[in-house]
């Protein structure tokens, strides 16, 4: 059942990034195509759709929605540029998918599930997580972590390096975490204690790649309240 849940979550991650066609989208009329003066095909709907994606960024920057937010105008401008390069980029779907990834990664790290981590982390971050899992295994310790809720996720940084996008998200979450030694004695955390924690993660993707995944390429502390269980790679 655990593996089924993980598989379902990864599918949801991909669907969140790729987007799904809702009922309204299914009823949209076909794209309008014409020829320009040079005889090339022109998609008349493209500018409108591009504007729609950019409008979503401006909308979220001005008014946080649910537990999602954008911090400032400089971030908004970069996200708008990302939406212009990648017309499938939807800031709401990105943040939802990043929340899903946050839960999977935190809980998979506690479970020592290297296979899931390998699919979601960049090489440097994976190596750090793998090393921490190996140290835990060597000490005979086991760990359990469960994200009870994500209170807030905000895009606090964004940049473009050529066609490669980097988006940094700050997460506020509620977590239950327990670490036991080789004798089953609790050495950290408590099964009935929910703690508030936060972490800052950077996701990256080549916007021209056919691979829809955003990989976590940096995890870093965020001062008081930082999730001390997750390795910092900054």
N, C-alpha and C positions, 0 to 999 in steps of 0.2 A: 504494500500500500504506500509505503514511504517513497519508493521509486516511481510509482504511478503519480503521486502528487508532484514530485520533482519534474517529471516529464510534462505533466499538465502545465506546470508553472512556466517551464521553458517555452512551451508552445504559446502560452499567453504572452510571454515576453516578445516573441517574434511577431505575433499578430499585433501587439501594441505598436511595435516599430513600423511594421509594414502597413498597418491600418486595415480595417475591415470595411466592407461595403454595407452600409445600413440601408433601410428600406427607401429612404429619400434618394440616396445616391443611385440605387438600382433603377430608379425611374427617371434619371437625368436623360435629356435628349443627347443624341450623338454629338461628338465634337464637330464644330463648324470649321471646315477647311476651304481655303481659297488659294489661288496662285498669286504671287507678287509679280512685280514688273520683270523679274528675271526668270519667271517660270517656276520658282520654288514654292513648295507647299507651305502655307501659313496657317498656324493653328490660332484661330481668333479667340479661343477660350483661354489660352495659356496665360496672358497677362491678368485676366480676371481671377484665375485660380491662384496664381502667384500672389496677387494682392490679398486674397482671402487668407492664405497662410501667414502672410506678414501682419494682417489685421489681428490674427489670433495672438501674436506676440505682443502687439501694442495693447490689446485688450487685457492680457494677463499682467503686463507691466503696470497698468493703471489701476487695475482692480484684482487683487488676489482672489482666486477661486477655490473654495474649499480649503484644503491644506496645501495648495500650490501657490507659489509667488515668484516674481522676478524682482531683484533688488534695486537696480538703478538703470538710468538711460543708456549708459555705455554698454551694459549687457544687452539691453533691448536692441541696440543697433547691430551688434554682432549676430544675435539670433535672427534678426531680419535678413541679414546677408546670408546666413545659413539656409534660410527658407527660400531665398532666391536661387541658390545653387542646387539645393535638393528640394524639389517641389513636393516630395512626399513628407517632408519634415513637418510635424505637427507638435507644437510645444506642449500641449496638454498630454498627448499620447506619450511623448518623450518622458515627461515627469512621472506619469503613471507607471511606465515601464521601468524607470529608474527606481521607483519605490519597490516594485516587484523584485528587481535585481538586488536591492539592498537587503530585503528579507531573505531571499534565497542564499545570498553570499554569507551573511552573518550566521544563518542557521547551518549552512553547509560547512562553513569553517568549523563550527562547534562539533559537527558530526564527523569531521575529518573526511568529507566527501570531495576528494581531489578531482574527480571526473567532472562534477558540476562546476567547480571553481575554474577548471581549465578552460571551460567554454565561455566564461564571463569575464576573466581577468587578463590583463596584459601580462607579458612575460615577467617584468620586474615585480609586479604586485603578486603574481602567482608564486614566484620563488619565495617571497617573504612569507606568504601564507603557508606554503608547503613546509618551510623551515620551522615555523611556529607549531604546526601540526606534528612534525617529526620530533620536536623537543618535548611536546606533551606526551607523545607515544613512548619516548625513551624514559620519561619519568613515571610511566605507568598511570598517567592521569587521564580521566575522561571528562568531557564537557558537554553540557546541554545549554542551548540558548534558544529562546523563543521570543520573537518580536510580537508584542501584544497589540501595538498600534503605532502608526506613524502619524505624529501630531502635525508635522509640517515638513515640507520640502521646498526649498527655494533655490533658484539658480542665482548664484552669487558671483560667478565669473564665467566668461566665455571668450574664446578667441579663435581665429582662423589662421592656420599656417598652410598657405597654399589652398589645396582642396581638403585639407585635414582639419576637422573641427574638434575643439576641446570645450566641453561644458562641465562646469563644476557645480555640484549640488550640495547644499548643507541640509542634513537630515536631523530632525528632532524625533525621537522615538521612545517608546516604553518597552522595556525588555526584562525578561526573567532569565537569569543565568546562574548556572551552578557548575562548579568544578570539583571533582572528587579525586582522591588519591587512589593508589593501587588497592587499598583496603576498603574502598567505598566510602571513606570518610570525607565530608565536605571540607574543602580547604579555601573555597571562595564562593561568594554568592549565597543565595537561599532560594529554595524552590517556591516559596510563598511570597517572596519580596519582589515587587516590580520597581525597577529603577528607571529614572529618566536619563537618557543619554543622547548625545549628538555626535555626529561625525561629518567630515567634509570629504567628498569623493569626486574625482575627475573622470569623466567619460570621454572617449574619443572614437571617431569613426572617419574613414576616408569617404567623403561624400560622393565620390565617383565610383566607389566599389559596389559590386552587386551584393556583397555581404551586408545584410541590414543591421548587423549587431553593433552595438556601442560597447566597447570594452572599458573596464575600469583600469586606469593606468596610474592612479595615485590615490592613496588614502592618507589623510593627515588629521592630526589632533585639532581640537577646536576649543582649547582652554578648559576651564572648569566644566565638568559634565561630559568630557570626552569619553568615548567608549574605549576603555583600556584593554578590552579583550582583542580588539582588532589591531593587527600590526600597522604601524605608521610607516609609510614608504616615501614621505616627502623629504 
